[in-house]
Amino acid sequence: MYHLAGPDFPADHEAVDIYAINTVDSTRRARITDLAKTNPPDWDRLKKGPTVSSPVDMVIYEMHVRDMTIAPNSGVAPEKRGKYLGFIEKIPHLQELGVTHVQLLPVQDFENDEGRTNYNWGYVTTAFHSPEGWFASNRNDDSRIREFKQLIAALHTAGIGVIMDVVYNHTGSSAPFNHLVPRYYYRFHPDGSYSNGSGCGNDFRTEAPMGRKYVVDSLKYWVSEYGIDGFRFDLMAMLDLETMKEAEAELRALNPHIVLYGEPWMAGPSAMKGKPTDKGTIRGTRIGAFNDQYRNALIGSPFHAEEGAYIQNCTGKHDAEKAIEGSRRWWADKPGQTINYLSCHDNYVILDKLRASRPDVGLAEHIEMMKFGYFLLFTSQGVPFLHGGEEFARTKQGNHNSYNAPDEINQVDWSLKDKHRDLFTYTRDLIALRKAHPAFRIRAKEQIAAWLRFHDTGNEGAILYTIAGSLVEGEPWKNICVIANPNDSLSVEVVLPDGRWYVALDHTGALPTPRETTGSVRVRYKSGLILYQL
């Protein structure tokens, strides 16, 4: 601890260093730690994660460390449940599913009592250079460093990249910044009150020279010491654009393939001096952003539970086509900037949203809608994002903001994997097909405009488009045809473009033997087809 003395500090005042690398005992103290002794075997090699030539090659899987294994049916030993070491035991599931990157909800030391089980997502960071001790086997030694590195090494060994969800827009109330340099690291209004664009009581002043330096230093530390492969920025618009540009330049000097994206919005007005990092300002960078327009077009706004969209109600066909094209008709410079998602940790999980917006049907129909949603997600241009556990219909029992809800709400129920095996295998098949075919991962929006073409289906809701696969580098299929039918119970007959076609995937998943067809094809309700020509 630092013991602070002087006219601006109360007597006998102590504070943790803002650069502390190993905070312990719920951030009350910091340990002097030899980082070299925390490295797993062969760390220099294992610290280097998989690389992607474009973000569109990623399939991102979001998960909270505790949620992954805290359930008794996780199959993990009790002492490892909810921990970094327990997460390692679930990596075979991630490999089976086929995801390329795991986005971990906050693992920087956050404001909580690490000795208790009071739940917290972790969006109240107190020590930005230290891993969270709640997920470690011992909160008072260097376990949090050693075990987080072991998790990273295990994911990298499995060919899976690690993306950290980071919260630099505000801090936990007990963070030491004000204790060390009063009223410098936060934004204030002229009347002396805290700026609250974060909705959390304080806004970090990234535009201040030492505030900017701190953010950049922190990000570089996680890359250089832990081998982190990317960052997801909470409320990214709260970080001024110059800070984000400087961070991008310095991080790419360390790792040219670093992945950077975030939420391109604020929770409210801020006293920021400078431009926000949002959809309107990231053009010309390689910083991505969550595409809430994509979500709203396909499944509806999360702020109106009863509101459905294309997936539920067969409405908004034009917006659904824009979603499929990604950056072609939206704000992004390039497909790699649009993070396409149907749900994330915030708001409703997909099943709960479907239950709220379509209460007139049962679980079987909701599962069909989930399959249809994933069909659209993994065939759209851009970067697909999946909230973990939803590949087998995770539910939070209707809780739309479970940041402090108990484990019973947030935990992944692993019995659902067997119960909804068909949804899991269908999602797995879509991911495998996407990874095998560059036509679903086009690099430039100009190429999307030239190579992807919509056709009339003769049906008000159904969508048909083709991709000129012969023009896409590395694509084995000469032409690709994708058909989506959002109707509730009406199968539609769709006329195909000329030639002989082969059905690669239908409502059951990937076909072991492609089915040959010409002329027209029948598409089952609430499902899609992928066809190709050689």
C-alpha positions in Angstrom: 0.0 0.0 0.0 1.0 3.6 -0.4 0.8 5.7 2.8 -0.2 9.2 1.7 0.7 12.3 3.5 0.2 16.0 2.7 -2.4 18.8 2.9 -4.8 17.1 0.4 -4.8 13.7 2.2 -6.4 12.7 5.6 -4.1 11.4 8.3 -3.0 7.8 8.1 -4.5 7.4 4.6 -3.5 4.4 2.5 -4.2 3.4 -1.1 -3.4 0.6 -3.5 -1.2 1.5 -6.5 -3.4 2.0 -9.6 -0.8 -0.2 -11.5 -0.8 -3.0 -8.9 -0.4 -6.4 -10.7 -1.6 -8.7 -7.9 -4.3 -7.2 -5.6 -5.5 -9.6 -2.9 -8.2 -9.9 -0.3 -10.9 -8.1 -2.2 -8.4 -5.4 -3.4 -7.5 -4.4 0.2 -3.8 -5.0 -0.4 -1.4 -5.7 -3.3 1.3 -8.4 -3.3 4.8 -8.0 -4.5 4.9 -10.8 -7.1 7.5 -12.3 -9.4 5.5 -12.7 -12.6 8.0 -15.1 -14.1 7.2 -17.6 -11.4 3.5 -17.5 -12.3 4.0 -18.7 -15.9 2.7 -22.2 -17.0 5.2 -24.5 -18.7 6.1 -23.5 -22.2 4.4 -20.1 -21.6 6.4 -18.2 -24.3 4.8 -20.4 -26.9 1.3 -20.8 -25.3 1.0 -17.1 -24.7 0.6 -16.6 -28.5 -3.0 -17.3 -29.5 -4.5 -18.1 -32.9 -4.6 -15.3 -35.4 -7.3 -14.3 -37.9 -6.6 -12.4 -41.1 -10.0 -10.7 -40.7 -12.4 -10.5 -37.8 -15.1 -12.1 -40.0 -13.2 -15.4 -39.5 -14.2 -15.4 -35.8 -17.1 -17.0 -34.1 -17.2 -15.3 -30.7 -18.6 -17.1 -27.6 -19.4 -14.9 -24.6 -19.2 -16.4 -21.1 -18.9 -15.4 -17.4 -16.2 -17.5 -15.7 -18.5 -18.4 -12.8 -21.5 -19.2 -14.9 -19.7 -21.7 -17.0 -19.2 -24.3 -14.3 -20.9 -23.3 -11.0 -23.9 -25.6 -11.6 -23.7 -28.9 -9.8 -24.4 -30.7 -13.1 -21.4 -29.1 -14.8 -19.3 -32.2 -14.1 -16.6 -30.1 -12.5 -15.3 -30.9 -9.0 -16.8 -28.7 -6.3 -13.5 -26.9 -5.5 -13.1 -25.9 -9.1 -16.7 -24.8 -9.9 -16.9 -21.2 -10.9 -13.2 -20.9 -11.1 -10.6 -20.4 -13.8 -9.5 -24.0 -13.4 -13.0 -25.2 -13.7 -13.5 -23.3 -17.0 -10.6 -25.3 -18.4 -12.6 -28.5 -18.1 -15.3 -27.2 -20.4 -12.9 -26.3 -23.3 -13.8 -29.7 -25.1 -17.4 -28.4 -25.3 -16.1 -25.2 -27.0 -14.0 -27.3 -29.4 -17.0 -29.5 -30.2 -19.2 -26.4 -30.9 -16.4 -24.9 -33.1 -16.1 -21.4 -31.8 -12.8 -19.6 -32.5 -12.8 -17.0 -29.6 -14.1 -16.8 -26.1 -15.1 -13.4 -24.8 -14.8 -13.4 -21.0 -17.0 -11.1 -19.0 -14.8 -8.9 -16.7 -11.8 -10.7 -15.2 -10.0 -7.5 -14.1 -10.2 -7.3 -10.3 -13.6 -5.9 -9.5 -15.5 -4.5 -6.5 -16.8 -7.5 -4.4 -16.2 -9.7 -1.4 -14.1 -12.4 -2.9 -14.7 -14.7 0.1 -18.5 -14.8 -0.4 -20.7 -16.0 -3.2 -22.6 -12.8 -3.7 -23.0 -12.7 -7.5 -21.6 -9.9 -9.7 -20.9 -9.7 -13.4 -17.9 -7.6 -12.6 -18.5 -4.2 -14.4 -17.1 -2.3 -11.4 -13.4 -2.6 -11.8 -11.1 -1.5 -9.0 -7.6 -2.8 -10.0 -7.2 -2.8 -13.8 -3.9 -4.7 -13.9 -4.8 -7.6 -11.6 -7.0 -10.6 -12.3 -10.2 -11.1 -10.3 -9.6 -13.3 -7.2 -13.2 -14.6 -6.9 -12.4 -17.0 -9.7 -9.1 -18.2 -8.2 -8.5 -21.1 -5.7 -6.8 -18.7 -3.2 -7.6 -15.0 -3.1 -4.6 -14.1 -1.0 -1.6 -15.3 -3.0 -0.6 -15.3 -6.7 -3.2 -18.0 -7.6 -5.3 -15.5 -9.6 -2.4 -14.8 -11.9 -1.2 -18.4 -12.2 -4.6 -19.8 -12.8 -5.8 -17.2 -15.3 -2.6 -17.8 -17.3 -3.4 -21.6 -17.1 -6.8 -20.9 -18.6 -5.4 -18.8 -21.4 -2.8 -21.4 -22.1 -5.4 -24.2 -22.2 -7.6 -22.1 -24.6 -4.7 -21.3 -26.8 -3.7 -25.0 -26.9 -7.2 -25.7 -28.1 -6.9 -23.1 -30.9 -9.3 -20.7 -29.2 -8.5 -17.0 -28.8 -9.2 -15.0 -25.6 -11.0 -11.7 -25.6 -11.3 -9.7 -22.4 -14.4 -7.7 -21.7 -12.9 -4.5 -20.2 -14.5 -1.6 -18.4 -12.5 1.6 -18.7 -15.5 4.0 -18.9 -16.0 4.0 -15.1 -14.5 2.4 -12.1 -15.7 0.7 -8.9 -16.4 3.2 -6.1 -13.4 1.9 -4.1 -10.9 2.2 -6.9 -7.8 4.2 -5.8 -7.6 6.9 -8.4 -9.2 9.7 -6.3 -7.2 8.6 -3.3 -4.0 9.1 -5.1 -4.8 12.2 -7.4 -8.0 13.7 -6.2 -10.4 14.8 -8.9 -8.1 14.2 -11.8 -9.0 10.8 -13.3 -12.8 11.4 -13.5 -15.0 13.8 -15.4 -16.8 16.5 -13.6 -19.5 19.0 -14.4 -18.8 22.7 -13.9 -20.8 22.6 -10.6 -18.4 20.0 -9.3 -20.7 17.0 -9.6 -19.6 13.7 -11.3 -20.4 13.2 -14.9 -22.5 10.1 -15.2 -22.7 9.1 -18.9 -21.8 5.6 -17.7 -24.9 5.3 -15.5 -22.6 4.1 -12.8 -21.9 7.3 -10.9 -18.5 8.2 -12.3 -17.0 8.6 -15.8 -13.3 7.9 -16.3 -11.5 10.9 -18.0 -9.8 9.1 -20.8 -9.1 12.4 -22.6 -6.8 13.5 -19.7 -3.2 12.8 -20.6 -2.5 10.5 -17.7 -6.0 8.9 -18.0 -5.3 8.1 -21.7 -1.8 6.8 -20.8 -3.4 4.6 -18.1 -5.9 3.0 -20.4 -3.2 2.3 -23.1 -0.7 1.0 -20.6 -3.3 -1.3 -19.1 -4.3 -2.8 -22.4 -0.7 -3.3 -23.5 0.0 -5.0 -20.2 -2.7 -7.6 -20.7 -1.4 -8.4 -24.2 2.3 -8.5 -23.3 2.0 -10.3 -19.9 -1.0 -12.6 -20.5 -1.2 -12.9 -24.3 -4.7 -11.6 -24.6 -5.9 -11.7 -28.2 -8.5 -9.0 -28.1 -10.7 -6.6 -26.1 -14.4 -5.9 -25.9 -15.0 -2.4 -24.6 -17.9 -1.8 -22.3 -19.8 1.5 -23.3 -17.0 2.2 -25.8 -18.5 5.6 -26.7 -17.5 6.8 -23.3 -13.8 6.4 -24.4 -12.7 9.4 -26.5 -11.7 8.5 -30.0 -8.1 9.7 -29.7 -7.6 7.3 -26.8 -9.0 4.4 -28.8 -6.9 5.3 -31.9 -3.7 5.5 -29.8 -4.6 2.2 -28.1 -5.2 0.5 -31.5 -1.9 1.7 -32.9 0.1 0.6 -29.9 -1.7 -2.7 -29.5 -1.2 -3.5 -33.2 2.5 -2.9 -32.8 2.5 -5.7 -30.2 0.1 -8.0 -32.1 -1.0 -7.0 -35.7 -4.0 -9.4 -35.4 -5.4 -7.9 -32.2 -9.2 -7.8 -32.1 -10.9 -4.6 -30.9 -14.6 -3.9 -30.7 -17.2 -2.5 -28.2 -20.5 -1.1 -27.4 -20.9 2.0 -29.6 -23.1 3.9 -27.2 -23.3 5.6 -23.8 -25.8 5.2 -20.9 -26.5 8.9 -20.8 -24.9 12.4 -21.5 -21.3 12.8 -20.5 -19.0 15.7 -19.8 -16.4 14.2 -22.2 -14.0 16.5 -24.0 -13.5 15.0 -27.5 -15.3 12.7 -29.9 -16.9 9.5 -28.6 -15.9 6.2 -30.1 -19.2 5.2 -31.7 -20.7 4.1 -35.1 -20.2 7.5 -36.6 -16.5 7.9 -35.7 -14.9 4.4 -36.2 -14.8 4.7 -39.9 -11.2 4.4 -41.1 -10.2 2.4 -38.1 -10.2 -1.4 -37.6 -12.3 -1.1 -34.4 -15.6 -3.0 -34.5 -18.9 -2.4 -32.8 -22.0 -4.3 -31.7 -24.7 -4.0 -34.3 -27.9 -3.4 -32.4 -29.6 -2.7 -35.7 -28.9 -6.3 -36.7 -30.4 -7.6 -33.5 -33.5 -5.4 -33.7 -34.1 -6.4 -37.3 -34.1 -10.1 -36.6 -35.4 -10.5 -33.1 -36.7 -7.1 -32.0 -35.7 -4.5 -29.5 -34.8 -5.8 -26.0 -36.4 -2.8 -24.4 -39.9 -4.0 -25.5 -40.3 -7.6 -24.4 -43.4 -8.2 -26.4 -41.9 -6.8 -29.7 -41.0 -9.4 -32.3 -39.4 -9.0 -35.7 -38.4 -11.2 -38.7 -37.7 -14.4 -36.7 -40.9 -14.4 -34.7 -43.4 -12.5 -36.9 -42.3 -12.8 -40.5 -42.1 -9.0 -40.6 -39.4 -6.5 -41.7 -38.1 -8.5 -44.7 -36.2 -5.5 -46.0 -34.4 -4.9 -42.7 -33.6 -8.6 -42.5 -31.9 -8.4 -45.9 -29.9 -5.5 -44.7 -28.8 -7.6 -41.7 -27.7 -10.4 -44.0 -25.5 -7.9 -46.0 -24.0 -6.4 -42.8 -21.8 -3.4 -43.7 -23.1 -3.3 -47.2 -26.0 -1.1 -46.2 -25.1 0.0 -42.7 -22.6 2.2 -40.9 -19.5 0.1 -41.0 -16.6 0.6 -43.3 -16.0 -3.1 -43.6 -17.7 -6.4 -42.6 -15.2 -7.0 -39.9 -16.5 -4.0 -38.0 -20.1 -5.2 -37.5 -20.5 -7.6 -34.5 -23.8 -9.4 -35.4 -25.7 -10.8 -32.4 -29.2 -11.8 -31.3 -28.4 -11.6 -27.6 -25.6 -11.0 -25.1 -25.3 -10.9 -21.3 -27.4 -7.7 -21.2 -31.2 -8.0 -21.7 -33.0 -11.1 -22.5 -31.4 -14.4 -23.6 -33.0 -15.5 -26.9 -35.4 -18.1 -25.4 -36.7 -15.6 -22.9 -37.2 -13.0 -25.6 -39.1 -15.5 -27.7 -41.3 -16.5 -24.8 -42.1 -12.8 -24.1 -42.8 -11.9 -27.8 -44.5 -15.2 -28.8 -46.4 -16.5 -25.8 -48.9 -18.1 -28.1 -46.6 -21.0 -28.9 -44.7 -23.6 -26.9 -41.1 -24.6 -26.3 -40.8 -26.7 -29.5 -41.8 -23.7 -31.6 -39.4 -21.5 -29.7 -36.6 -23.9 -30.3 -37.4 -23.9 -34.1 -37.2 -20.1 -33.9 -33.8 -20.3 -32.2 -32.6 -22.6 -35.0 -33.9 -20.2 -37.6 -32.2 -17.3 -35.8 -28.8 -19.0 -35.8 -29.3 -20.0 -39.5 -29.5 -16.2 -40.2 -26.7 -15.3 -37.8 -24.1 -17.7 -39.2 -24.9 -17.0 -42.9 -24.8 -13.2 -42.5 -21.8 -11.1 -43.5 -19.9 -9.7 -40.6 -18.8 -11.2 -37.2 -21.1 -13.7 -35.5 -21.4 -13.4 -31.7 -23.0 -16.1 -29.5 -24.0 -15.7 -25.8 -22.7 -18.9 -24.2 -25.1 -21.6 -23.2 -27.7 -20.5 -25.7 -26.5 -23.1 -28.1 -28.7 -25.4 -26.1 -31.4 -22.9 -25.1 -30.1 -21.3 -21.9 -32.8 -19.5 -20.0 -32.5 -16.8 -17.2 -36.2 -17.4 -16.2 -37.2 -14.1 -17.8 -34.6 -12.0 -15.9 -33.5 -9.3 -18.4 -30.7 -7.8 -16.1 -29.1 -10.5 -14.2 -26.0 -8.7 -13.2 -26.5 -9.4 -9.5 -29.0 -12.3 -9.7 -28.1 -15.6 -7.9 -26.5 -18.6 -9.6 -29.9 -20.2 -10.1 -30.6 -17.5 -12.7 -27.1 -17.1 -14.2 -25.6 -20.5 -14.2 -25.3 -22.7 -17.3 -27.5 -25.7 -16.9 -25.6 -28.5 -18.6 -28.5 -30.9 -18.6 -30.0 -28.7 -21.4 -27.2 -29.9 -23.8 -28.8 -33.4 -23.8 -32.4 -32.0 -23.7 -31.8 -29.7 -26.7 -29.2 -31.8 -28.5 -30.8 -31.0 -31.8 -30.3 -27.3 -31.3 -26.7 -27.8 -30.3 -25.9 -30.0 -33.3 -27.7 -27.6 -35.7 -25.7 -24.7 -34.3 -22.5 -26.7 -34.5 -23.2 -27.6 -38.2 -23.8 -24.0 -39.1 -20.5 -22.9 -37.5 -18.6 -25.6 -39.3 -20.2 -24.7 -42.6 -19.4 -21.0 -42.1 -15.8 -21.8 -41.2 -15.4 -24.0 -44.3 -16.8 -21.5 -46.8 -15.2 -18.0 -47.3 -18.3 -16.9 -49.1 -20.0 -16.3 -45.8 -16.9 -14.3 -44.6 -16.4 -11.8 -47.4 -13.8 -9.2 -46.5 -15.0 -6.0 -48.1 -18.4 -4.4 -48.5 -17.7 -3.6 -52.1 -17.3 -7.3 -52.7 -20.6 -8.0 -50.9 -22.3 -5.5 -53.2 -20.8 -7.2 -56.3 -21.1 -10.8 -55.3 -24.3 -11.1 -53.2 -27.6 -10.7 -55.0 -31.2 -11.0 -53.7 -33.9 -12.7 -55.8 -37.7 -12.6 -55.8 -39.2 -15.6 -53.9 -42.8 -15.0 -54.8 -43.5 -15.0 -51.0 -44.0 -11.9 -48.8 -41.7 -13.0 -46.1 -39.2 -15.5 -47.6 -35.7 -14.4 -48.6 -33.5 -15.9 -51.3 -30.1 -14.7 -52.2 -27.1 -16.0 -54.1 -23.3 -15.5 -53.7 -20.9 -15.9 -56.6 -18.6 -18.3 -54.9 -16.3 -18.5 -57.9 -15.2 -15.0 -57.2 -14.4 -15.6 -53.5 -10.8 -16.7 -52.9 -10.7 -20.2 -51.4 -14.4 -20.9 -51.9 -15.0 -24.5 -53.2 -18.6 -23.9 -54.3 -19.1 -22.1 -57.6 -22.5 -20.6 -56.7 -24.3 -20.6 -53.3 -28.0 -20.1 -52.8 -29.5 -19.3 -49.3 -33.2 -19.4 -48.7 -34.9 -18.3 -45.4 -38.6 -18.9 -44.7 -39.9 -17.1 -41.5 -43.5 -18.3 -41.9 -45.0 -20.0 -38.8 -46.6 -23.0 -40.5 -46.4 -22.4 -44.2 -43.8 -24.2 -46.2 -43.0 -22.3 -49.4 -42.1 -23.5 -52.9 -39.3 -21.3 -54.3 -38.0 -21.2 -57.8 -34.3 -21.7 -58.0 -31.8 -19.9 -60.3 -31.0 -22.0 -63.4 -28.9 -25.2 -63.1 -28.4 -28.2 -61.0 -28.2 -27.5 -57.2 -27.2 -29.5 -54.2 -28.8 -29.0 -50.7 -26.0 -28.8 -48.1 -28.1 -27.9 -45.1 -31.8 -28.0 -44.2 -33.8 -27.7 -41.0 -32.2 -30.9 -39.7 -28.7 -29.6 -40.1 -25.8 -30.5 -42.5 -26.7 -33.3 -44.8 -24.3 -36.2 -44.9 -25.1 -36.7 -48.5 -26.1 -33.5 -50.3 -29.5 -33.7 -52.0 -29.7 -32.9 -55.7 -32.5 -30.7 -57.0 -33.4 -28.5 -60.0 -36.2 -26.0 -60.9 -37.7 -25.3 -57.5 -37.4 -26.4 -53.9 -39.7 -26.6 -50.9 -38.5 -24.8 -47.8 -40.0 -25.8 -44.5 -41.6 -23.1 -42.3 -39.3 -21.3 -39.7 -36.2 -22.7 -41.4 -33.6 -22.2 -44.1 -31.8 -24.0 -46.9 -28.2 -23.7 -48.1 -27.6 -25.0 -51.6 -24.6 -24.9 -53.9 -23.4 -25.5 -57.4 -20.0 -27.0 -58.4 
